[in-house]
């Protein structure tokens, strides 16, 4: 099957994608909740900015990240001062690129599932004595959870497939930033790399398929008004 | 006075205005659909804010526009049975019943009175309309309410179910002794259950 080197590439991809989603999940949920439930000035602008990575060429997103996280950049400089480390050419940088690219997909799915929660159930909970916090934890969150998980799975699949922003931002460093798509790209450049391209592409398709099926079955539960717990 | 209400609220094109003082027992708000009866219940429960006026229940001031008092819904202790049962779909009947109950509460009395003992481990989506309605009434009663709001509690039920629920409401009225404000458009229900009937007529169209 796969060589140890190829397994390492798959493992790195899962690590990058997994980290990206775990870190992004609460941010995406907060943004989704804000967009679904709160009226505030600049909402249209925030909505647009969140969705920007979906439509801007990924290479532009990668370049913007590079500017931000460069040693003298607005985010890179404080990181260097606080931790003495940079995310450039590191797997953490690849995770950041994956997170930014996955964010719009996650926010979209989560926003839909929050909007699908019946507000009348929240009113009922309030008449039963529940304050805003309890209503959120016992009604809103559990009822939107299938959609939230569907969004996370979709974002994970998107993270695994991230190419343009990653290679622009943190380059193609084996063992650090060389995730599945970047390894496939490298193998394509090498004479005799065909077999590796076939194997890695197969794995990439398999992972995406599993994620899509999982995400769709969770989304189906939202539409039928079911729940995961 | 159980209910001491004087409120006004403009909703879309209509003005809802009601002045009502009522003693103990069950007060029926009677009137055609679209007259704003449900809106009145929502204002008493704190789910809808009146433009002007004052709401006191059992001597406790819940809302006073002039004094800037607006007790939040969760602190009003309204046992509200909505027109549709609004059971929480992700919780079994038992957990629905206990949602608003104080830690010391026991299900037994309410469960026996409403005849819902065999439903406790079921999911809400498996209940019939009459069963769901009884669970909703039980959930409201168990939340240690200071008063009850019933919105068309008998609508869309067949005759035997209506009879069951009516008996349950009579028991709550006579045995539990909570002040009850009930909305209906059915004269038969109104005359059978009411201690007194307050008519709400077609709302006056708002002046343009």
Boltz contact constraints between the chains, C-beta under 6 A:
constraints:
  - contact:
      token1: [A, 120]
      token2: [B, 86]
      max_distance: 6.0
  - contact:
      token1: [A, 121]
      token2: [B, 86]
      max_distance: 6.0
  - contact:
      token1: [A, 123]
      token2: [B, 47]
      max_distance: 6.0
  - contact:
      token1: [A, 124]
      token2: [B, 86]
      max_distance: 6.0
  - contact:
      token1: [A, 126]
      token2: [B, 73]
      max_distance: 6.0
  - contact:
      token1: [A, 126]
      token2: [B, 74]
      max_distance: 6.0
  - contact:
      token1: [A, 127]
      token2: [B, 45]
      max_distance: 6.0
  - contact:
      token1: [A, 127]
      token2: [B, 73]
      max_distance: 6.0
  - contact:
      token1: [A, 127]
      token2: [B, 78]
      max_distance: 6.0
  - contact:
      token1: [A, 127]
      token2: [B, 80]
      max_distance: 6.0
  - contact:
      token1: [A, 128]
      token2: [B, 99]
      max_distance: 6.0
  - contact:
      token1: [A, 128]
      token2: [B, 100]
      max_distance: 6.0
  - contact:
      token1: [A, 128]
      token2: [B, 143]
      max_distance: 6.0
  - contact:
      token1: [A, 129]
      token2: [B, 74]
      max_distance: 6.0
  - contact:
      token1: [A, 129]
      token2: [B, 100]
      max_distance: 6.0
  - contact:
      token1: [A, 129]
      token2: [B, 143]
      max_distance: 6.0
  - contact:
      token1: [A, 130]
      token2: [B, 74]
      max_distance: 6.0
  - contact:
      token1: [A, 131]
      token2: [B, 74]
      max_distance: 6.0
  - contact:
      token1: [A, 142]
      token2: [B, 90]
      max_distance: 6.0
  - contact:
      token1: [A, 225]
      token2: [B, 89]
      max_distance: 6.0
  - contact:
      token1: [A, 227]
      token2: [B, 90]
      max_distance: 6.0
